[in-house]
Amino acid sequence: MTAQPAPGAEVVAGMAAYYARRAAEYESVYAKPERQADLRQMEADLAAPFAGRRVLEIACGTGWWTPHGARLASDWLATDLNPETMAIAQAKRLPACVRFAAADAYTLAEIAHEPLFDAAFAGCWWSHVPLQRLPAWLDLLHTKLAPGARVVFLDNSFVQTSSTPLTRTDEAGNTYQQRRLNDGSTHEVLKNFPTPEEAFALLGPRARRPQWQAHTHYWVLQYERA
């Protein structure tokens, strides 16, 4: 019997290719004037949940959040699939506890040898995971975490005056944007914008004491792994 591709596999492959191509211009999104107050607040707050912890970062990309989250950590493993984005992250000035590993976020097979972590972080990743794959992906992430581990997700809120417009919704409820890169190419990008209620329902009994903090342009979700 031929193995069937995972739900959303084509979308996931397209996202990886898009971010590899976008690497050099990725951080321009953080220059938007209207987002600066949110960014400074989140950067200042990000270290505290990880103080003294061994942290697994999923999809670190160009490492915008890595130096802020890792300030007080004892060990921080930043992972990403794309060497193009990871090279930018590795060139940053980073806390001594930060190390890097190439890893596919949907399998994490490359870090199978690592002891369990007591914290995890993902910035602007949740919104790019197809809805039909989120439950299995959360289960996978939790296999890498010790019970009671602190988990923090950070992502975009949809703001009409700042966000790229949504262009379609698929049969699973995923929403998409059309994005244009500096080289003139256009790409359809999966980008979901969950409500707190949707996120909490999806986490279900996996999470203890979930908390949602809404900023104007971003949201932050924290919980303890059950």
C-alpha positions as a printed NumPy array, in Angstrom:
array([[  0.   ,   0.   ,   0.   ],
       [  1.331,   3.449,  -0.907],
       [  1.773,   5.736,   2.087],
       [ -0.587,   8.684,   1.995],
       [  0.905,  12.174,   2.457],
       [  0.161,  13.893,   5.743],
       [ -2.727,  16.381,   5.662],
       [ -1.482,  19.708,   4.364],
       [  1.843,  18.228,   3.171],
       [  1.884,  20.284,  -0.028],
       [  1.184,  23.47 ,   1.904],
       [  3.961,  22.667,   4.398],
       [  6.476,  22.072,   1.606],
       [  5.484,  25.341,  -0.037],
       [  5.94 ,  27.222,   3.235],
       [  9.468,  25.863,   3.676],
       [ 10.431,  26.961,   0.175],
       [  8.857,  30.385,   0.683],
       [ 10.765,  31.108,   3.909],
       [ 14.065,  29.943,   2.413],
       [ 13.528,  32.422,  -0.409],
       [ 12.395,  35.168,   1.964],
       [ 15.259,  34.797,   4.47 ],
       [ 17.214,  37.933,   3.546],
       [ 14.155,  40.206,   3.766],
       [ 12.25 ,  38.417,   6.537],
       [ 12.964,  40.845,   9.361],
       [ 11.544,  43.828,   7.491],
       [  8.174,  42.821,   8.959],
       [  9.505,  43.869,  12.365],
       [ 10.18 ,  47.398,  11.109],
       [  6.501,  48.312,  10.752],
       [  6.072,  51.482,  12.868],
       [  2.68 ,  50.501,  14.268],
       [  4.092,  47.283,  15.747],
       [  7.004,  48.747,  17.709],
       [  5.268,  49.136,  21.07 ],
       [  4.064,  45.523,  20.987],
       [  7.49 ,  44.249,  19.965],
       [  9.364,  46.07 ,  22.718],
       [  6.912,  44.815,  25.348],
       [  7.097,  41.199,  24.186],
       [ 10.881,  41.298,  23.876],
       [ 11.139,  42.564,  27.46 ],
       [  8.725,  39.934,  28.799],
       [ 10.004,  36.895,  26.934],
       [ 12.944,  35.889,  29.138],
       [ 11.1  ,  35.45 ,  32.451],
       [  9.152,  32.25 ,  31.635],
       [ 12.397,  30.512,  30.639],
       [ 14.653,  31.579,  33.521],
       [ 16.946,  28.687,  34.474],
       [ 15.279,  26.27 ,  32.025],
       [ 16.383,  24.05 ,  29.141],
       [ 14.403,  25.405,  26.205],
       [ 13.54 ,  23.928,  22.82 ],
       [ 12.805,  26.62 ,  20.235],
       [ 10.784,  25.497,  17.226],
       [ 11.252,  27.189,  13.829],
       [ 13.623,  29.887,  15.037],
       [ 13.848,  31.365,  11.549],
       [ 16.206,  34.342,  11.491],
       [ 16.379,  34.314,  15.294],
       [ 14.524,  37.54 ,  16.034],
       [ 13.108,  36.188,  19.293],
       [ 16.03 ,  33.947,  20.287],
       [ 18.259,  36.508,  22.075],
       [ 15.29 ,  37.884,  23.991],
       [ 13.916,  34.537,  25.156],
       [ 17.319,  33.033,  25.968],
       [ 18.604,  35.83 ,  28.221],
       [ 17.977,  33.923,  31.47 ],
       [ 17.807,  30.317,  30.194],
       [ 20.333,  27.667,  31.208],
       [ 20.273,  26.007,  27.768],
       [ 18.497,  27.033,  24.566],
       [ 18.329,  24.807,  21.495],
       [ 17.147,  26.828,  18.479],
       [ 15.943,  24.625,  15.625],
       [ 14.897,  25.319,  12.054],
       [ 14.577,  23.452,   8.779],
       [ 16.101,  26.123,   6.523],
       [ 19.857,  26.776,   6.512],
       [ 19.157,  30.133,   4.854],
       [ 17.248,  31.498,   7.832],
       [ 19.359,  29.748,  10.457],
       [ 22.552,  31.314,   9.082],
       [ 21.094,  34.755,   9.82 ],
       [ 20.155,  33.66 ,  13.339],
       [ 23.617,  32.24 ,  14.008],
       [ 25.257,  35.517,  12.99 ],
       [ 23.423,  37.427,  15.718],
       [ 24.881,  38.356,  19.087],
       [ 23.374,  35.666,  21.315],
       [ 23.532,  34.537,  24.938],
       [ 26.16 ,  31.871,  25.615],
       [ 23.47 ,  29.256,  26.35 ],
       [ 22.183,  29.261,  22.738],
       [ 23.019,  26.404,  20.372],
       [ 21.493,  25.434,  17.018],
       [ 20.292,  22.286,  15.287],
       [ 18.774,  21.73 ,  11.867],
       [ 15.455,  19.982,  12.492],
       [ 12.121,  19.403,  10.791],
       [  9.488,  20.735,  13.191],
       [  7.014,  18.079,  12.018],
       [  9.222,  15.144,  13.042],
       [ 11.968,  16.513,  15.353],
       [ 13.807,  13.318,  14.478],
       [ 17.115,  15.169,  14.293],
       [ 17.03 ,  15.929,  18.036],
       [ 15.906,  12.486,  19.186],
       [ 19.085,  12.157,  21.262],
       [ 18.328,  15.235,  23.39 ],
       [ 17.141,  14.77 ,  26.994],
       [ 13.654,  16.066,  27.734],
       [ 13.372,  19.842,  27.829],
       [ 11.578,  21.722,  30.587],
       [ 10.413,  24.536,  28.299],
       [  9.53 ,  25.226,  24.664],
       [  9.04 ,  28.331,  22.559],
       [  7.76 ,  29.017,  19.051],
       [  7.428,  32.51 ,  17.588],
       [  5.081,  32.988,  14.604],
       [  4.859,  29.239,  13.988],
       [  1.38 ,  28.228,  15.217],
       [ -0.268,  30.341,  12.503],
       [  1.566,  28.406,   9.762],
       [  0.594,  24.904,  10.898],
       [ -2.422,  23.502,   9.016],
       [ -5.345,  23.178,  11.423],
       [ -5.694,  19.483,  10.629],
       [ -2.077,  18.897,  11.724],
       [ -2.019,  20.964,  14.912],
       [ -3.244,  18.241,  17.32 ],
       [ -0.639,  15.713,  16.177],
       [  2.058,  18.364,  16.143],
       [  1.286,  19.407,  19.728],
       [  1.437,  15.755,  20.758],
       [  4.848,  15.476,  19.101],
       [  6.155,  18.603,  20.794],
       [  5.038,  17.324,  24.173],
       [  7.01 ,  14.091,  23.708],
       [ 10.127,  16.281,  23.866],
       [  9.032,  17.996,  27.095],
       [  9.025,  16.905,  30.712],
       [  5.716,  17.134,  32.616],
       [  5.284,  20.653,  33.946],
       [  7.411,  22.175,  31.176],
       [  6.643,  25.796,  30.378],
       [  5.42 ,  26.372,  26.812],
       [  5.139,  29.777,  25.147],
       [  3.699,  30.485,  21.704],
       [  3.795,  33.966,  20.204],
       [  2.134,  34.951,  16.95 ],
       [  0.33 ,  37.591,  14.907],
       [ -3.148,  38.947,  15.399],
       [ -5.055,  40.03 ,  12.317],
       [ -5.242,  43.826,  12.144],
       [ -6.923,  45.216,   9.044],
       [ -4.618,  48.227,   8.784],
       [ -1.376,  46.27 ,   9.2  ],
       [ -1.835,  42.635,   8.174],
       [ -1.675,  41.26 ,   4.647],
       [ -5.289,  40.666,   3.509],
       [ -6.677,  37.145,   3.597],
       [ -7.446,  35.796,   0.141],
       [ -9.161,  32.457,   0.726],
       [-10.253,  29.824,   3.233],
       [ -9.908,  26.102,   2.476],
       [-12.243,  23.245,   3.386],
       [-10.421,  22.646,   6.673],
       [-10.824,  26.283,   7.744],
       [ -7.237,  27.367,   7.059],
       [ -6.841,  30.93 ,   5.79 ],
       [ -4.305,  32.155,   3.241],
       [ -2.513,  35.32 ,   2.127],
       [ -0.853,  36.267,  -1.153],
       [  2.608,  37.655,  -0.413],
       [  5.052,  39.341,  -2.765],
       [  8.821,  39.182,  -2.258],
       [ 11.402,  41.731,  -3.324],
       [ 12.365,  39.55 ,  -6.291],
       [  8.845,  40.04 ,  -7.661],
       [  7.646,  36.494,  -6.968],
       [  4.257,  35.93 ,  -5.34 ],
       [  3.461,  33.122,  -2.923],
       [  0.313,  31.788,  -1.292],
       [  1.04 ,  31.504,   2.422],
       [ -1.06 ,  29.709,   5.02 ],
       [ -1.693,  32.086,   7.916],
       [ -4.266,  31.308,  10.613],
       [ -5.421,  33.703,  13.316],
       [ -6.866,  31.723,  16.251],
       [ -9.053,  33.14 ,  18.973],
       [ -8.149,  32.362,  22.602],
       [-11.13 ,  30.009,  22.795],
       [-10.008,  28.103,  19.695],
       [ -6.464,  27.757,  20.99 ],
       [ -7.56 ,  26.609,  24.446],
       [ -9.982,  24.079,  22.958],
       [ -7.282,  22.689,  20.726],
       [ -4.828,  22.344,  23.613],
       [ -7.458,  20.624,  25.758],
       [ -6.044,  18.431,  28.543],
       [ -2.508,  18.765,  27.129],
       [ -2.202,  22.11 ,  28.922],
       [ -2.444,  23.247,  32.529],
       [ -3.264,  26.841,  33.424],
       [ -3.257,  28.282,  29.885],
       [ -3.009,  32.06 ,  29.696],
       [ -3.591,  34.295,  26.68 ],
       [ -2.163,  37.805,  26.473],
       [ -3.517,  39.959,  23.665],
       [ -1.415,  42.781,  22.271],
       [ -2.606,  44.96 ,  19.409],
       [ -0.706,  43.135,  16.666],
       [  0.343,  39.933,  18.435],
       [ -0.802,  37.378,  20.964],
       [  1.133,  35.301,  23.511],
       [ -0.08 ,  31.935,  24.799],
       [  1.565,  30.328,  27.839],
       [  0.802,  27.074,  29.639],
       [  2.347,  24.148,  31.489],
       [  2.625,  20.77 ,  29.819],
       [  0.28 ,  18.358,  31.582]])
